[in-house]
């Protein structure tokens, strides 16, 4: 059984603990009495689009064929090709093709998957592409670009990651916050305190979670304030954060940003809003 006080790479999912879920034990009279804590994007997606992250159909394809598909007309196949190329042995041809897709494809998912794949290959072009995509028009591409920079070299790209704290979308701000904590440790106190006032409950939740890794009077004061947040998920995270051992938390909270750092119920493991 997981130790509930043990630090992990993300706030514990309240869905794993139904008794802690918002509204547990309450009997709302009507819909207006139900607290909604998560942003969910409602839309439509075909079965083919939902299966785009399944690379098994192309796992035996030659690299040249995947690159050709990446530049083709079928958007679902382009998404799949980008993800499949992430798992191939790195070479200049693959990196150039992924960089082109990440910066020019009209489909945001293709751009997102391509920059994710680039981060796994590494290199100067991957870094240049990821930095450029922190200004992409799509918020989930920008959020993935922050993850890519963290994976490539969070120290070298600290300036670009820090700029993402001012992004107008919560996912980019959240990813920047996590990366900066991993880079700075207790030195991230000021950005975490600022994030405690973020308009997004998701960012405030992460600020509360990460403040658990800082032993400081200001951190504890901020957590006390977050324990009275208007959103239950933030309140619960703040209460738990005040109970963890900060040193142990920092030691365990390491490594590159990954899917478990970013997802929550309603998001898939590639850091994008789903089409439900």
N, C-alpha and C positions, 0 to 999 in steps of 0.2 A: 504494500500500500504506500502511496506517495506521502511523504512528509509535507503537510500543508504549510509548514514554516520554511521549507527549503526553497531557496531562490531558483527560479527557472528562467528561461529566455522569454518569458511573457507572463502577463498576469493570468492567474488560474482562470480557466473558462467556467463561468458560473453555471453553464449548462451541465457541467460534470458534477455539480453539487446542486440538485434541484431545490433543496431547502434554502439555498442562498439566492435563488433566482428572484429578480424583481417581481413583486406581487404574490410571492409564496405565502400562503395562509390568509390571503386577503380575499374578500368577496365583493368585487366591484359591482356597483349597481348598473352601470352602463359603460359604453366604450369610452366616454369622456373621463372615466375614473381610472383607466388603464394607463400606466406609465410606459412610454416607448423609449428605450435606451439605445437603439441601434438605427443607423441610417441604412436603408435597403433600397436598392434601385430596382424598380419593377419594369420589365420589358419582355421581349420575346426572343427566343433563340431556337434555331433548328437543331435537330438531333446531330447533324453533321458539325455544327458550330460547337455544341457541347462536347463533342468527341475530339475536337481539334488538339487537345493536349495529349491525346493518346498517340504516341509515336511508334507503337508496335507495327502498324501497317507499313512503315517505311524503314524499319530497323535494318533491313538488308539492302537498302538502296545505296548505290554508289554516291560518293560525295558530289561528283559532278552532276548527278541527277537531282540531288537535293538542292544544289545551288540553282539549277535550272528551274526547279519548282518554286524556289524562293522568289524568283523573278517572274513567275507565271501569272495567269489571270485568275486562278481559283484562290480566293482569300483564305478559305479553310486550309487548303493544302499549303499555302504560304506560311500560315501559323505553325502547322505541324513541321514543316521543313526547318523553320527557325529553331524550334525546340530540339529537333533531331540533330541539327548541326552542333548544338551545345555539347553533345556526347561524343563527337568525333575527335580524333587526334588533331591537335591544332596545327594549322598551316596558314600561310599568308592569304591564300585564295579564299579560305573559309572566312577569315577575319574581314577581308575586304567586302565579301558578299553580305555578311551580316551587318557591317557598318553601313553599307548602301541601303539595306532594307530598313535599318533602324532610323535612318535620317530622311528617307524619301518615300517609304510606303505610305499609301493613303489610309491604310487600316491601322488604328491605334494598337490593336492587339499584336499585330505583326511587329510593329516598332517596339512594343514592350518586350515581346518574347525575344526579339533580336538583340536588344541591349542586355537582357538577362543572359543570353547565350554568350555574348561578347565578354561579359565579366568572367565567365568560366575559362575563356581562352586567354585573356589578359593581353598585355602589350600596350604600346603607346597609342595605336589607333583606337583600341577599345576605350582607353581612358579619354581621349579627345572626343570620341562619340558620346560617351556617357555624360561628360561635362556639357556638351552641346544640348543633350536631351533634357537637362535640368530646366530648359526653357521651352520644352515641347508644349503644344497647345493642350494635349490631353493630360489630365492630372495623374492618371495611373502610370503613364509613361514616365512622367517626372519622378514619381515615387520610386519606380523601378530603377531609374537612373541614379538616385541616391543610394539604393542598395548596391548597384554595380560599383559605384565609387568606393563604397565601404569595403566591398570584396576585393577590389583591385589594390587599394592602398588608402585606408582611411586617414592616415597621417598626411600623406602627400596631397590629398584632396579635401583636407579639412575646411579650407576656405569655401569651396563650392558646397560642401555639405552644410556648413553653417548658414549659408545664404538661403538654403531651403527651409530654414526656420521661419522665413517670411513668406513662404509659398501660400497661395490662397486656398490650398486644399489640405485637409487634415492628414491624408496619407503621407504626403511628402514631408510635412512638418513632423509627423510621428516618426518616420524613418530617420530623419535628420537627428531627432532627439535621442533615439536609441544609439545611433552611430557615435554621436558626440559623447554620450555617457561611456560607451565602450572605449573610446579614445582617451577621455579625460578623467574618468573615475570621479573622485570627489571634487575635482576641478570643474565639473559640470553643474555645480550647485546653482549658479546664477541663472543658467538657461532653464534648468528644471523649475526653479521658483517662478520664472517668467511664464513657463508653460502651464503652471497651475492656474493661470487666468485665461487660458486659451478658450475660445468660443466652442471648440469641439470637445465633447465628452470623451472621445477616444484619446485625444492628446492629453487631456487632464488625467485620464486613467493611467496612461503610461507615465506621466510625470509623477503621479503618486507611487506607482510601482517602483520606478527608478530611484526616487528619493529614499526608499528603504535601504539603498546601498550607500547612503551618506550619513555619517555620524556627526551631526552638527545641529546646534540649537535652532538655526534658521530652517533647516530641513524638517525638524520635528514640529516647529511652529506651523510650517506650510502644510504638513500632513494633518495637523490638528484642524486647520481651516478646511482642508479637502474632506475631512471626515464629516463635514456639514454641507457638502456639495449638494446641489439640487438633484443630481442624478445618483441613483442607488449604486450603480456599478462603480462610480468614482468613490463614493463613500466607503464601500466595502473594501475596495483596493487600498485606500488610505489606512483603514483600520488594520488590515493585514500587514501593510508595509511598516507600521510602527512596531510590529512584533518580531520582525526578522532581525538576524544578526547582520549588521551592515558589512562587516569584513568578509564574512562567508558569502554574502550576496555578491559582492564585487568579484570575488575569486571565481565564482561559478558563472557569472554573467560575462562570458568572453566569446571570442570567435567572431566570424563574419555574420552579418545579418542573414537570416535564412527565413524560410516560410513560417516557422513557428514564432518568429519575432513579429510577424505582420498580420497574421490572419485572425479572424474572429468569426463567430457564427454569421453567415451571410456573405462572407468573402471566400473566394477559392484560394488554393495554395500558391497561386501565381500573382497575388497582390492586386487583384482587380475586382471591381464589382461584378457580380454575376448578372446574367440575364435570366430572371426567374419567370 
